[in-house]
Amino acid sequence: MSSYRIQGGTGEWEVVIGLEVHAQVTSESKLFSGAATAFGAEPNTQVSLIDAAMPGMLPVPNKECIRQAVRTGMAINAEINKWSRFDRKNYFYADLPQGYQISQLYHPLVGEGSIEIEPEGAEPKVIGIERIHVEQDAGKLMHDQHPTRSYVDLNRSGVALMEIVSRPDMRSPAEAGAYVKKLRSILRYVGSCDGNMEQGSMRADVNVSVRKPGEPFGTRTETKNVNSIRFVMAAIEFEARRQVDLIEDGGTVVQETRLFDPDKGVTRSMRSKEDAHDYRYFPDPDLLPLELDDAFLEEARASLPELPDAKRKRYEEVLGISAYNADVLTADVETARWFEAMLAEGAQPKAASNWVMSELFGALNRLGKTITESPVSPKQAAELVGLVQDGTLSGSLAKQVFEVMLETGQDAGVIVEERGLKQTSDTGAIEAEIAKVMEANPDKVAEYRSGKDKLFGFFVGQTMRAMAGKANPAVVNDLLKKALDA
């Protein structure tokens, strides 16, 4: 149970949160037409006669869009409805040329499912999913192209969306943030949505109400089209506080649609909230019901990849990777793919995970690059880690080699040979340097032998410096111990 509460003048208030996430389906063409869906095209260059609502144009469902929605439902252990139907949601808006949106109200494609989240610093929690329905997106109004007019871009009109509707099971901004993050991860693993919130291919409608703990649900507001996890959390914090202050001042929360202003961190009223009857839903007369056969469902299930929870468990239990590393490495599908490509090149799992977490992430952060933009490939990384494992390189030498790899793109083995960076385990050479260090520091030797064990690190450092960092640290430690204790 969440301990998140809002402190009001009349005591503590609990926040009740439900999210409706709109995820753009990964497909080459739109839900009911053959027009392209690529992001960033010139306005109105990806619009078919169907998208523009020309008379007599009949929609035809895109099988791939339906398949992707079914696969998403399977990934969250949801009920897949073999029979579903499209409805018309009627409303007038300038970027909706048909005067209605084709959606699913009464018989959605995907029924109830669930997602387990792990909010930071809290116990895992299961969030219920009420449904996933498929619908077409509207176009886009452009207000900054002319001083007195708004233009309409219909490139997005008819693009397939999955609306993923949660139960009102979240009780804090942190839980909502963890939910969106986990859902985004699953969608990207499945490949049904790229999860790019900045480009608008995934956005959330945030439903918030407040109540005294244990009391019935209060009146909710819906904040539309929030396009980042951070903004989802900020919108909840502001809206919940606003509602508490309003109620305690004697006001009433009205059911309405609001917008979030990310610059000011506030929500503001947009319009009164419509109910289903306001849209005059009815079955779309141009579309037959969707009927899915067993072969289609079996293929969809067989196509699912190993999902993040299962992958994380395997990393811990089979590969022996720490829980923290496993969590980070599996959170994003691109990171998991990069790491597994490294393992496929023969890297030892524990050593590879530690190297990715410390060295690679540090370098990418410094360079401002994502893992898919890494200057070093998984194959090159596997070779570098292997050279440390077999004793060719020490940890410090490996850092030097990695820096050169980042700059030049060369393989680790080539750099080691060309620059003479190979670690030495030659006991004779190491013993000779140890003798010189002890001879140059007789007072330190005497102090060590009189009981100052902490000086051992001084002798290790001096020996490693004398050998330009190329001595095998394990051999240095062993030989120093013998020499100093003699």
N, C-alpha and C positions, 0 to 999 in steps of 0.2 A: 504493500500500500504506500502511495506517495505521501511524503511528509510536507510537500509544498503547500503552503497556505498564504493567503493574502490577509494581512492584519488590518482590520477596519476599526472604526470607532466603536462598533457594537460587538467586536470579537473577531474570530477567525472565519474566513470564507474559503470554500473549496472551488477550484476551477474544473469545469467539465469541458473536454475538448474532443471534437471529431473532425476528421480531415477528409476532404474529397480531392483526390489527386488526379489531375488530368495528365496523362502520359501519351505523347504522340507515338503512334505505332511505327516501328521500323519497317518501311516498305518503299518500293520504288515508285508506286503510284497511289492515288487517293482511294478512299473507301468505296466510292461508287463510280469512279471514272478512271480513265487511263492517263490523266494529267500527272506530270512529275511532281515530286515532293521535296526536291533539293532545297536546302536553306540558302538564302542570300541572293536569289535570282532577281533580276529587274522586275519591278512591280507589274503584275498582270501579264506575265509571260508564261505562267504555268496554270492556265485556266481553260478547261474544256467547256463545251456548250452546256454540259450537265452542271458544272460548277457555277456557270453564269446564269443558270435557271432559264435557259431558252425554252420556249413552248415545245411540248412534245418529246422532250429528252427524258429517257427512262434510266433510272439508276440500276447498276448491276453490281452486286457485292463482290469485293476483292477477296478471294479465298485466302491469300497470304495474311491479310489483316485479321481475318477471323481466326486463322491458325495461331497467330502470335498472341492474340488475346486468350485463347484456350491454353496455350503453353504457360502464359503468365498465371492463369488460374491454377493450373496443376502445380506450379512452383510454390504457391502459398497454400497447398493442400485444400483447395476450394472445390466445391461441388460444381461440376460442369453440366450445364443443362443441354441435353441433346436436342431439345426443342426450344427455340427462342424466337422473338419477333421484334421487328422494328416499328417504332411509333413516330408520329409527327408531333413535335413540340412547337406550337405556333406562337410566334412573336415577331414584331416588326423592329428591325434595326437596319441601319444603312449598309452594314457589311454582311448582311444575310439576304442575298438576292432572292431566295425562294420565298421568304416570308415565314419560313419554318425551318427547324433543324430536325434531321432524321436521327433519332436516339432510341433508347430502349428503357421504358419505364416499368411496364407490367411484367414482362418476361425477359429478364436479362440473360446474356450468354453464360455468365459465371455467377454462381450463388455464394454461399457463406464459406469463408476460409479464415485464416489467422496468420499472424506474423509474431515471432518472439523477438522482443527488443531487450537491450541491455543498457539502460541509461547510465551515464557516468556516475559512479559512486552509489548505485542503487541495485537492488535485486532484479534479475530478469523478470519480464512481464509479458504476457500474451495479449496482443491487441486483436480484437475481432475484426474481420472484414465482412461487411454486409453483402457486397455484390461488386462485380465488375461489369459494366455495360459498355458497349461500343457505340460511338456516335461520331458525327462529322463535325469538324471545327468550322468556325465562322471565318470571315475575312478579317481584314485589319484596317482600321481608320488611321489616316496619317494627318495629323493636325499641324505639322511644322513645315509644310510645303508651300503654303500660300497664306498671306496675312488675313484673309477673311473667309476662306473656304477650307473644308476638310476633304481630302482625297480618299479613295477606297482602293485598297490592294487586295485582290481576290486570290492571290497565290496560295494562301493558306485555306481558302474556302474548300471544304470537302475532304481535307486531310483527316485520316482516321485517328481518333482518340480513344483511349481506354479511360473511363472514369472509374477510379478505384475508391470505393466509399467505405470508410472505416466505421466501426461502432463508436459511440461516445465513451471510449474506454480510457482515454488519456487524462491525466490529472495534473500535469505540469508542463511548462515549456520544454524542459529537458526530455520528457517522454515523447513529446511531439517531434522534437528534433531527432531523437534516436529512431523514431518510426520512419520519418521521411528518409533518413540516411540508409536505414536497412532496406526499405522498399526500393530506393534508387539502386542499391547494390544488387538486389535480386533481379530487377529489370535489366540491368547491364549484363549480369551473368547470363540471363536467358537470351538476351539479344533482342528483346521485344521493344525496347526504347533506349535511346542513347543517354537519357537522364540529364541532358544538357539544360540546366535550369536557366542559365544566362540567355540562351537562344529561345527560351520559351517552350522547349519540347517536353518539359515537365514543370508543372506549376500546381499550387495547392490553393483550394478554397478552405479557409480556416473557420470552423464553427466553434464559438466560445459562449459559455454561459457560466454563471456563478451561483452558488447556493451555500447555505450553512451546512456543515457536514451532517450527512444522514437525512437531509430534507430532499423533497422531490426536485427534479431538474428545473432550473430557471428558464427564462426566455433567452433564446440564443440569437446571436448575430452571426452573419457570414461575411468574412473579409475575403474578397475575390483576388484570384490570380497573384498570389505571393510567390516570388520566383527564386528564393534561396532559403536554405535551412536556417540561416541566421535571422532572416527577416520573418520566417514563420514563428520563431521563438519570440522575437521582439514584438510582433503583432499580438501574440497571446498575452504577453506581459502587460502591454499598454491597455488592450481591450478589457482584460479582466479587472485591472485597477480602475478603469473608467466606469465599468458597470458597478463595482462595489461602491465607489464614491457617489454614483448617481442614485443607487438604491438608498444608501445611508442619508442622502440629502433629501429623501422623500420623493424622488423621481421614480419613473418606471422604465425598464429596458424594453424597447420596442424591437420586434422582429424586423430586421432590415439588412440590406446589403451594404457593406462598407468597403473602402479602399484603404490600403496601407501606404503611407508616405515614408519611404525609407530615409529620406534626407532629414525629416523631423522626428522620425520614430513614432508617429501617431497614426491612428485610423480616423477616417472621417466618413460621414454618411454619404451614400451614393443614391440609393433609392429604397423604397419600402420593399420588403422581401415577399416575392410571389410564392404562392402555393401551387401544387400540381394542377388544380382546377383552373388557375389563371391562364395556363398555357393551352387549354383545350386539347389535351392529348387524345389521339385516336390512332388505330393501327394504320400504318402507311399502305395505301391501296396499290402502290406500284411495286411493292416487294412481297414476295412469298415468305413464309416463315423459314428460319434456318433449321435444317434437320441434319444432325451430325451422325455419321455411322461409326461403328466400332473400329473399323480400319483407320479412319481419319484420326480418332482419338488415340489409338495405339501408336500411330506414327508420331503424333505430337508428343506423347509421353516419352517415346524412345529417343526423341531428338533433344531432350533436356540435358544440359551439362550437369556436372557435379556442382551443387549449389553452395553458397558460402558457409552455412552452418556445418554441412557434411564435410566440406574441405578443411575447415578449421579443426574439426574433431580428428580427421585423419592426420593432419599435420602434427597434432599433439600426441595422439596415441600410437601412430605407426612410425612417423618420422622422428619423434622425440624432440620436437621443437617446443620451446617454452610457450605457455598460454598467451603471454603478451605478444610475442613475435607472431604466433599463429593468427592472432586476432588482427593485427595490422596487415600482415601479408595477404589475408583473404578478404579484407574489407572492400577492396576495389578489384574488379576483374582484370584490369590491365596489369596491376602489380602481381597478382596471382599467376597470370600467364607468363610474365617476364621471369618470375622466380622458378616456375616449373620448366621453362626453357633452359634455365641454368642447371637445374637438376638433371634434365635430359642429356646435358653435355658431360655428366659424370660428377658434378659437384656434390660434396658430402652435405646432407641437409642442414645439420646444426651449424656447421661452419659457414655455409652459404647464407643461412637466415641471419646470422649475426653480422656478416659482412654487408648484406643488403641494408639491414636496419641502421648500421652505423656509418659505413663508408659511402655506400651508393646514395642513400637518402640525403646524407650531409652534403655530398657533392652536387646533387641535383638541386637542392634547396639553394645552395650558393650560386649556382648557374641560372636559377630561375627556370628550370626545365622540368617537364613531366617525365615519368619513367619511359613512356613511348618515344621520347626525344633524347634518351640517354646516348651520349657519345660512345659509350662502351656497350657492346652487345652481350647478351647472356653467355655466349660461347667464350668471349674474351674474359668475362668475369669468372667463369668456371675454371679457366686455365690459371688465372691469378690466384684464386683460392687454393687450387691444387698445388701450386708452387709453395704456398705456405705450409700446406698439409704434409708435403713430402720433405720439408726441411730445406728446400732450395732458397726460400726467402724467409727472413724474420718478419715479425709484424711491422716494424718500423721501415724495413726495406720495401715491404709490400705497399705501404703508404706512398713511398717515393715513386714506385713503379706505376701505381694507380694515377698519380698526378700527371705523369708523362703520357699515360694512355689517354687521359682526358684531353690533353693538349694536342696529341699527334694522331690518335686513333690506332697506334701500333699495338700489336699483340704483346702480352707480358713477356713471353719467352724471348722475343726479338729484343726487347728493351734490356732485359737481363744480360743477354750475350753482348750486345753492342756497348753497354755502359759498365760492364763488369760488376754488376750489383749482386752477384750470387753470394749467398751466405756461406761462410766457411765453418766446417766442423773439425778442421785440422787441429788436433790436440797439441801438436808440437808448436805450431804458430801461436796458439792461444796461451799455452804455458809460458812461452817466451815473453809475451806482452804482460802477463800477470807478474812475472818475476821483475820486469822493469817498473811496473806500478808499485809493487811492494818495496822495491829498492828506493824509489823516489819519495816514499811516504812512510819512513820507519816509525815516526811518532804515532801515526794512525794504526799501524800494525800492532804496536805495543798496546794502544788503547783498546783495540778490538780484542786482543788476547787477554786483556785484564777484565773483560766482561761487557764491553760496549758493543753488543751484537748489532745495534742499529747501523754501525759503520759498514756493514756488509754491502749495503746498497751503494755506498760511496765507491767501493772497490769495483763493483759491477759496472757502474757508470764510467769510471776511468778506463776500465778494460775495453768496454764497448766503444768508447770514444777513440781509444788508441787504434782500434781495428775498423774505424770509420763505419761503425754500426753493422759490419758484415759478419761478426762472430755469432755463432748459434748460442742464444741466451741460455739454453738448458745446459750446454757444454760448459759455457763460462761459469755458470753457478756451481756446477759440479766440481770443476777444477779449482776454482777459487776456494771453495769450502775445504778441499784437501790441503791446498797450500797454506791457508791461514790457520788451519787447525793443526798443522804439522809441528 
